[in-house]
Amino acid sequence: MRVCVDGGSCVGHGRCYDVAPALFEDDEEGYCVVKGDGSVPDGQADAARRAVALCPERAITLAE
């Protein structure tokens, strides 16, 4: 499973890195970026799905 963020759609609500800090962080301007290469480690799939569901702009996608 891989997670991806559309940087053009993100407006910086921060819900993603609040619910999945192992997967996301904010950049210097407060927008979401994926940590690492986007691979979702074991045990983080539920957090990744929550981040997708909570993003108001639908900027986060998962590929299984």
KEGUMAR-812164 format. One record per residue: z, y, x of N, C-alpha, C in turn; residue in one letter. Coordinates in steps of 0.02 Angstrom, whole numbers, plus 32768, in hexadecimal, padded with zeros to 4 digits. Layout:
N
ZYXZYXZYXA ...
! end
This chain:
64
80007FC5802B8000800080008000803E802DM 7FD8806F801A7FD480AE803F7FDD80E8800ER 7FFB811C8026800681587FFF7FDE8191801EV 7FC581BD7FF37F9C81F5800B7FAE82347FE2C 7FAB826D80037FB882AD7FE27F7A82D97FE7V 7F6582F37FAE7F2E83247FAD7F4C83687FBAD 7F44837F7FF87F6283BE800D7F4A83FA7FE6G 7F0E83F67FCA7EF3842D7FA27F1384327F5DG 7F3183FB7F477F5183FB7F057F9B84087F07S 7FBA83F87F40800384007F478015844A7F45C 8049845B7F1D806284A07F1B80A984A57F35V 80C5846D7F4F810584707F71814384697F46G 813F84457F0F817B843A7EE681B184147F0CH 819E83E67F3781CD83C27F6181EC83847F41G 81D683727F0681F283377EE581E482F87F0DR 81AB82F57F2C819782B97F5181C782AC7F8BC 81D582DE7FB4820282D07FEC824A82CE7FD7Y 825B82E57F9B829E82DB7F8182AA82917F6DD 827882727F4D8280822D7F36826981F97F69V 8241820D7F9A822881DE7FCC822781FE8011A 8261820F802C82638231806D824A820680A7P 824781C4809E822C819980D281E0819D80D5A 81C181B680A0817881B8809B815A81FD80A3L 817F8231808E81648274808C819382A680AEF 817682DC80C4819C831580DE8175835480CDE 8195838D80D8817283CB80CB815883E7810DD 8120840B81078105842B814381258470814CD 810D8496817A812B84D78189812585098150E 80F884FC812180F0852880E78110850C80A8E 812F84D180AC815284B48073812984848049G 80EE8472806180C38443803D80CF83FC8056Y 80C283CC802B80CD8386803A809A836C806CC 80B38345809B8088831E80C880A482D880CCV 807882A880D7808C826380DD80A482578124V 80DB8233812A80F38220816C80C981E68186K 80BC81E681C6809781AE81E4805081A981CBG 8039816B81C47FF3816081B17FEA81548166D 8020815B813F801C815280F7802C810C80DFG 803780DE810D804B809A80F98091809C80DCS 8099807B80A380DA807980828100803B809CV 8138804680BE815E800E80D9817F7FE480A3P 81907FA680B581B47F7B808681F27F9F806DD 81FF7F99802E82397FB88010822F80007FF8G 81F4801D800481E780627FF181B380697FB8Q 819B80317F9E816780337F6B818080577F2BA 81BD80497F1681D7806A7EDA81DE80B57EE5D 81F480C97F2081FB81117F2F81B681327F2FA 8184810F7F4A8140812B7F4A812681347F03A 813281037ED9811C81087E92814081417E6DR 8180814A7E7C81A681827E5E818981C57E74R 817881CA7EB3815A82087ECC811882177EA9A 80EF81E57EA080B081EE7E7B80BE82067E34V 80ED81E57E1380FC81F67DCD811A823C7DC5A 814082527DF7816282937DF2813982CE7E08L 80FF82C37E2780D782FB7E4080B3831D7E06C 80C6835B7DF780A7837E7DBE805B838B7DC7P 804583907E047FFE839D7E117FD5835E7E1BE 7FF783247E1B7FD582E47E277FB282E47E6BR 7FD283027E9C7FB683087EDF7FC182C97F09A 7FEC829D7EF17FFC82607F177FDB82247EF6I 7FBB81FB7F1F7F9B81BE7F067FB181837F30T 7FAE81487F127FBD81097F347F8080DC7F31L 7F7480BA7F677F3F80877F6A7F6380457F7BA 7F5B80157F4E7F7E7FD57F597F507FA17F77E 
! end
